[in-house]
Amino acid sequence: MNKLKAIIFDLDDTLYSERDFVLSGFKAVAAWASLNLGISEEKGYATLFSLYNAGIRNNTFDRWLTINDINRPEIVAELLDIYRQHLPKISPFSESIELLQALSPSYKIGLVSDGYLEVQQKKWSALGLDDFFDAVVFSDSLGRENWKPSTAPFQLVLEQLKIDPKFSVYIGDNPRKDFFGARQLGMYTIQVKRTESEYGNLQPPGLDYCPHLTIDSLVEVLTSIDKLEQHQALF
């Protein structure tokens, strides 16, 4: 029986709520619009919030401008820049801190996260978790073609941790991309399937995309690690 030596995490909707980042970005856009477009900050944010709650995920700012009777599609790119470059007001899940404190004495801890590099770096800085981590890999630093489900960012974090894949586990939320690359390398995988997660309820496109275990909260990680270590031959 092999003992796991490294626990590697996804970022968005795994260690913190991605919804909080989105709403933080909307507040930054609404503040800018109040100064430059004549839209009250309260109204601007309320409309963006309403679009988000309605499930709108594409062309949000185009729709928002139309709702506010502003025919200036050329400023959508500027709104996107404000959203992506703002300093996010986000915090880790409370259980993230507790879990990392529990894991750090016994395991190496890593991160593999997708998304535009500057955006992910700003999130990471705002969360203040860096002291817990032995290796941090933002896949965008390897090029867009190496975002998950590519094996490349997983390979890099394992190299930085100096850990064999069979001694590691990756914890994420999105079954469309989080587990395939990790499993291809021989890593174990755990899905955190929160009801409020943006992607947690998606269906994996194939068996190779499925996690080894599924949990409802990071609170269950320690017992899940025990299960993996006790029953590795079954996986």
C-alpha beads as a LAMMPS data file, in Angstrom:
LAMMPS data file: protein, C-alpha beads

235 atoms
234 bonds

1 atom types
1 bond types

-500.0 500.0 xlo xhi
-500.0 500.0 ylo yhi
-500.0 500.0 zlo zhi

Masses

1 110.0

Atoms # bond

1 1 1 0.000 0.000 0.000
2 1 1 1.404 3.398 -1.017
3 1 1 1.042 6.434 1.199
4 1 1 0.050 9.618 -0.593
5 1 1 2.686 12.321 -0.329
6 1 1 1.234 15.285 -2.233
7 1 1 -2.183 16.929 -2.310
8 1 1 -2.728 19.212 -5.304
9 1 1 -5.674 21.576 -5.628
10 1 1 -7.640 23.370 -8.302
11 1 1 -8.426 27.010 -7.425
12 1 1 -11.794 28.278 -8.689
13 1 1 -14.779 26.791 -6.844
14 1 1 -12.406 24.474 -5.000
15 1 1 -10.556 26.720 -2.544
16 1 1 -12.903 29.716 -2.847
17 1 1 -16.203 30.600 -4.516
18 1 1 -15.781 31.681 -8.134
19 1 1 -19.118 33.464 -7.822
20 1 1 -17.465 35.873 -5.382
21 1 1 -14.841 36.754 -7.981
22 1 1 -17.482 37.359 -10.656
23 1 1 -19.482 39.669 -8.394
24 1 1 -16.322 41.479 -7.318
25 1 1 -15.570 42.117 -10.995
26 1 1 -19.103 43.342 -11.610
27 1 1 -18.722 45.849 -8.772
28 1 1 -15.549 47.178 -10.374
29 1 1 -17.326 47.555 -13.729
30 1 1 -20.311 49.255 -12.101
31 1 1 -18.029 51.722 -10.285
32 1 1 -16.315 52.606 -13.572
33 1 1 -19.644 52.956 -15.367
34 1 1 -20.964 55.367 -12.756
35 1 1 -18.098 57.728 -13.603
36 1 1 -17.918 57.207 -17.352
37 1 1 -21.327 56.101 -18.635
38 1 1 -23.796 57.873 -16.381
39 1 1 -25.166 54.605 -14.964
40 1 1 -25.648 54.705 -11.230
41 1 1 -23.310 52.264 -9.491
42 1 1 -26.175 50.626 -7.613
43 1 1 -28.302 50.155 -10.729
44 1 1 -25.365 48.990 -12.842
45 1 1 -24.335 46.337 -10.361
46 1 1 -27.922 45.207 -9.746
47 1 1 -28.443 44.609 -13.466
48 1 1 -25.199 42.623 -13.809
49 1 1 -26.137 40.604 -10.741
50 1 1 -29.553 39.884 -12.255
51 1 1 -28.011 38.699 -15.537
52 1 1 -25.661 36.394 -13.637
53 1 1 -28.491 34.923 -11.572
54 1 1 -30.450 34.356 -14.788
55 1 1 -27.646 32.106 -16.006
56 1 1 -26.152 34.521 -18.540
57 1 1 -22.478 33.646 -19.045
58 1 1 -21.776 34.903 -22.576
59 1 1 -21.936 38.470 -23.941
60 1 1 -22.861 39.738 -20.478
61 1 1 -21.534 43.252 -21.020
62 1 1 -23.106 43.530 -24.490
63 1 1 -26.482 42.663 -22.956
64 1 1 -25.852 45.017 -20.054
65 1 1 -25.138 47.966 -22.365
66 1 1 -28.296 47.208 -24.376
67 1 1 -30.413 47.120 -21.205
68 1 1 -28.990 50.523 -20.288
69 1 1 -29.701 51.941 -23.779
70 1 1 -26.033 52.449 -24.540
71 1 1 -25.106 51.693 -28.147
72 1 1 -21.333 51.596 -27.780
73 1 1 -20.185 48.019 -28.513
74 1 1 -16.610 49.270 -28.874
75 1 1 -16.309 49.673 -25.083
76 1 1 -17.050 46.001 -24.324
77 1 1 -13.340 45.238 -24.561
78 1 1 -12.645 47.970 -22.012
79 1 1 -15.271 46.573 -19.659
80 1 1 -13.676 43.127 -19.967
81 1 1 -10.287 44.615 -19.113
82 1 1 -11.714 46.294 -16.026
83 1 1 -13.324 43.026 -14.975
84 1 1 -10.176 40.977 -15.526
85 1 1 -7.689 43.465 -14.111
86 1 1 -9.530 44.558 -10.987
87 1 1 -8.167 43.664 -7.558
88 1 1 -10.658 41.008 -6.448
89 1 1 -12.320 41.076 -3.068
90 1 1 -12.475 37.353 -2.373
91 1 1 -11.753 35.020 0.538
92 1 1 -11.049 31.290 0.822
93 1 1 -13.752 28.947 2.047
94 1 1 -13.354 28.649 5.823
95 1 1 -12.740 24.927 5.441
96 1 1 -9.904 25.652 2.976
97 1 1 -7.792 27.240 5.697
98 1 1 -8.590 24.497 8.190
99 1 1 -7.769 21.765 5.665
100 1 1 -4.498 23.328 4.553
101 1 1 -3.430 23.713 8.159
102 1 1 -4.185 20.049 8.753
103 1 1 -2.409 18.844 5.590
104 1 1 0.731 20.966 5.585
105 1 1 2.640 19.079 8.317
106 1 1 2.281 15.731 6.524
107 1 1 1.996 16.406 2.774
108 1 1 3.480 18.534 0.047
109 1 1 0.810 20.863 -1.269
110 1 1 0.431 22.104 -4.838
111 1 1 -1.902 24.070 -7.098
112 1 1 -2.857 23.690 -10.773
113 1 1 -5.211 26.392 -12.024
114 1 1 -6.605 27.384 -15.428
115 1 1 -7.535 30.862 -16.586
116 1 1 -5.850 33.990 -17.893
117 1 1 -2.519 34.283 -16.123
118 1 1 -2.864 37.830 -14.795
119 1 1 -6.390 37.151 -13.551
120 1 1 -5.375 33.967 -11.722
121 1 1 -2.360 35.680 -10.187
122 1 1 -4.562 38.472 -8.840
123 1 1 -6.962 35.939 -7.362
124 1 1 -4.084 34.046 -5.791
125 1 1 -2.640 37.186 -4.250
126 1 1 -6.038 38.223 -2.858
127 1 1 -6.632 34.820 -1.234
128 1 1 -3.376 34.904 0.736
129 1 1 -2.797 31.138 0.637
130 1 1 0.684 31.052 -0.835
131 1 1 2.473 30.172 2.429
132 1 1 0.689 26.800 2.501
133 1 1 1.875 25.773 -0.971
134 1 1 5.087 24.132 -2.106
135 1 1 4.352 24.545 -5.827
136 1 1 1.920 26.705 -7.812
137 1 1 1.268 26.218 -11.535
138 1 1 -0.955 28.501 -13.585
139 1 1 -1.476 26.589 -16.808
140 1 1 -1.696 29.768 -18.888
141 1 1 2.029 30.266 -18.272
142 1 1 2.513 27.188 -20.495
143 1 1 0.246 28.504 -23.271
144 1 1 -3.496 28.249 -23.847
145 1 1 -3.062 24.840 -25.476
146 1 1 -1.808 23.510 -22.135
147 1 1 -4.843 24.431 -20.071
148 1 1 -6.584 21.463 -18.489
149 1 1 -7.365 18.743 -19.490
150 1 1 -3.790 18.784 -20.820
151 1 1 -1.346 16.701 -18.800
152 1 1 1.311 19.464 -19.039
153 1 1 0.447 21.533 -15.930
154 1 1 0.097 18.378 -13.847
155 1 1 3.449 17.124 -15.066
156 1 1 5.050 20.445 -14.140
157 1 1 3.618 20.603 -10.626
158 1 1 4.724 17.017 -9.969
159 1 1 8.226 17.894 -11.156
160 1 1 8.302 20.922 -8.870
161 1 1 7.102 18.838 -5.927
162 1 1 9.475 15.995 -6.858
163 1 1 6.621 13.504 -6.449
164 1 1 5.712 10.402 -8.435
165 1 1 2.117 10.657 -9.779
166 1 1 1.010 7.509 -7.911
167 1 1 1.746 9.268 -4.612
168 1 1 -0.427 12.291 -5.411
169 1 1 -4.079 13.298 -5.535
170 1 1 -5.707 16.179 -7.420
171 1 1 -8.776 17.881 -5.953
172 1 1 -11.029 19.916 -8.252
173 1 1 -14.644 20.618 -9.178
174 1 1 -15.067 20.473 -12.968
175 1 1 -15.469 16.939 -14.434
176 1 1 -15.131 18.280 -17.982
177 1 1 -11.432 19.095 -17.488
178 1 1 -10.064 18.698 -13.954
179 1 1 -9.450 14.967 -13.760
180 1 1 -8.566 13.689 -17.232
181 1 1 -4.992 14.982 -17.387
182 1 1 -4.299 13.977 -13.809
183 1 1 -5.580 10.456 -14.380
184 1 1 -3.570 10.090 -17.575
185 1 1 -0.426 10.551 -15.493
186 1 1 -1.537 8.092 -12.819
187 1 1 -2.655 10.579 -10.171
188 1 1 -5.655 9.982 -7.925
189 1 1 -8.541 12.434 -8.150
190 1 1 -11.297 13.809 -5.933
191 1 1 -14.198 15.989 -7.055
192 1 1 -15.667 18.578 -4.697
193 1 1 -19.267 18.687 -5.877
194 1 1 -20.904 21.669 -4.201
195 1 1 -24.473 22.477 -5.198
196 1 1 -23.567 26.135 -5.812
197 1 1 -20.503 25.331 -7.929
198 1 1 -20.438 26.804 -11.427
199 1 1 -19.342 23.546 -13.080
200 1 1 -19.642 20.870 -10.400
201 1 1 -22.915 19.454 -11.700
202 1 1 -21.705 18.970 -15.268
203 1 1 -21.469 15.443 -16.552
204 1 1 -18.030 14.047 -17.457
205 1 1 -17.697 13.324 -21.196
206 1 1 -16.229 9.871 -20.574
207 1 1 -14.968 7.457 -17.950
208 1 1 -11.442 8.872 -18.141
209 1 1 -12.835 12.233 -17.022
210 1 1 -14.453 10.866 -13.856
211 1 1 -12.895 11.385 -10.418
212 1 1 -11.965 8.421 -8.254
213 1 1 -14.031 9.859 -5.393
214 1 1 -16.690 12.562 -5.056
215 1 1 -17.284 14.658 -1.932
216 1 1 -19.600 17.517 -0.967
217 1 1 -17.076 19.668 0.884
218 1 1 -13.372 20.017 1.634
219 1 1 -14.247 18.871 5.145
220 1 1 -14.338 15.332 3.697
221 1 1 -10.847 15.436 2.171
222 1 1 -8.999 13.822 5.070
223 1 1 -11.327 10.822 5.213
224 1 1 -11.171 10.566 1.401
225 1 1 -7.374 10.434 1.535
226 1 1 -7.649 7.607 4.056
227 1 1 -9.983 5.730 1.695
228 1 1 -7.593 6.130 -1.208
229 1 1 -4.650 4.929 0.817
230 1 1 -6.536 1.922 2.155
231 1 1 -8.018 0.865 -1.178
232 1 1 -5.511 1.996 -3.796
233 1 1 -5.493 -1.404 -5.441
234 1 1 -9.179 -0.896 -6.323
235 1 1 -8.427 2.253 -8.301

Bonds

1 1 1 2
2 1 2 3
3 1 3 4
4 1 4 5
5 1 5 6
6 1 6 7
7 1 7 8
8 1 8 9
9 1 9 10
10 1 10 11
11 1 11 12
12 1 12 13
13 1 13 14
14 1 14 15
15 1 15 16
16 1 16 17
17 1 17 18
18 1 18 19
19 1 19 20
20 1 20 21
21 1 21 22
22 1 22 23
23 1 23 24
24 1 24 25
25 1 25 26
26 1 26 27
27 1 27 28
28 1 28 29
29 1 29 30
30 1 30 31
31 1 31 32
32 1 32 33
33 1 33 34
34 1 34 35
35 1 35 36
36 1 36 37
37 1 37 38
38 1 38 39
39 1 39 40
40 1 40 41
41 1 41 42
42 1 42 43
43 1 43 44
44 1 44 45
45 1 45 46
46 1 46 47
47 1 47 48
48 1 48 49
49 1 49 50
50 1 50 51
51 1 51 52
52 1 52 53
53 1 53 54
54 1 54 55
55 1 55 56
56 1 56 57
57 1 57 58
58 1 58 59
59 1 59 60
60 1 60 61
61 1 61 62
62 1 62 63
63 1 63 64
64 1 64 65
65 1 65 66
66 1 66 67
67 1 67 68
68 1 68 69
69 1 69 70
70 1 70 71
71 1 71 72
72 1 72 73
73 1 73 74
74 1 74 75
75 1 75 76
76 1 76 77
77 1 77 78
78 1 78 79
79 1 79 80
80 1 80 81
81 1 81 82
82 1 82 83
83 1 83 84
84 1 84 85
85 1 85 86
86 1 86 87
87 1 87 88
88 1 88 89
89 1 89 90
90 1 90 91
91 1 91 92
92 1 92 93
93 1 93 94
94 1 94 95
95 1 95 96
96 1 96 97
97 1 97 98
98 1 98 99
99 1 99 100
100 1 100 101
101 1 101 102
102 1 102 103
103 1 103 104
104 1 104 105
105 1 105 106
106 1 106 107
107 1 107 108
108 1 108 109
109 1 109 110
110 1 110 111
111 1 111 112
112 1 112 113
113 1 113 114
114 1 114 115
115 1 115 116
116 1 116 117
117 1 117 118
118 1 118 119
119 1 119 120
120 1 120 121
121 1 121 122
122 1 122 123
123 1 123 124
124 1 124 125
125 1 125 126
126 1 126 127
127 1 127 128
128 1 128 129
129 1 129 130
130 1 130 131
131 1 131 132
132 1 132 133
133 1 133 134
134 1 134 135
135 1 135 136
136 1 136 137
137 1 137 138
138 1 138 139
139 1 139 140
140 1 140 141
141 1 141 142
142 1 142 143
143 1 143 144
144 1 144 145
145 1 145 146
146 1 146 147
147 1 147 148
148 1 148 149
149 1 149 150
150 1 150 151
151 1 151 152
152 1 152 153
153 1 153 154
154 1 154 155
155 1 155 156
156 1 156 157
157 1 157 158
158 1 158 159
159 1 159 160
160 1 160 161
161 1 161 162
162 1 162 163
163 1 163 164
164 1 164 165
165 1 165 166
166 1 166 167
167 1 167 168
168 1 168 169
169 1 169 170
170 1 170 171
171 1 171 172
172 1 172 173
173 1 173 174
174 1 174 175
175 1 175 176
176 1 176 177
177 1 177 178
178 1 178 179
179 1 179 180
180 1 180 181
181 1 181 182
182 1 182 183
183 1 183 184
184 1 184 185
185 1 185 186
186 1 186 187
187 1 187 188
188 1 188 189
189 1 189 190
190 1 190 191
191 1 191 192
192 1 192 193
193 1 193 194
194 1 194 195
195 1 195 196
196 1 196 197
197 1 197 198
198 1 198 199
199 1 199 200
200 1 200 201
201 1 201 202
202 1 202 203
203 1 203 204
204 1 204 205
205 1 205 206
206 1 206 207
207 1 207 208
208 1 208 209
209 1 209 210
210 1 210 211
211 1 211 212
212 1 212 213
213 1 213 214
214 1 214 215
215 1 215 216
216 1 216 217
217 1 217 218
218 1 218 219
219 1 219 220
220 1 220 221
221 1 221 222
222 1 222 223
223 1 223 224
224 1 224 225
225 1 225 226
226 1 226 227
227 1 227 228
228 1 228 229
229 1 229 230
230 1 230 231
231 1 231 232
232 1 232 233
233 1 233 234
234 1 234 235
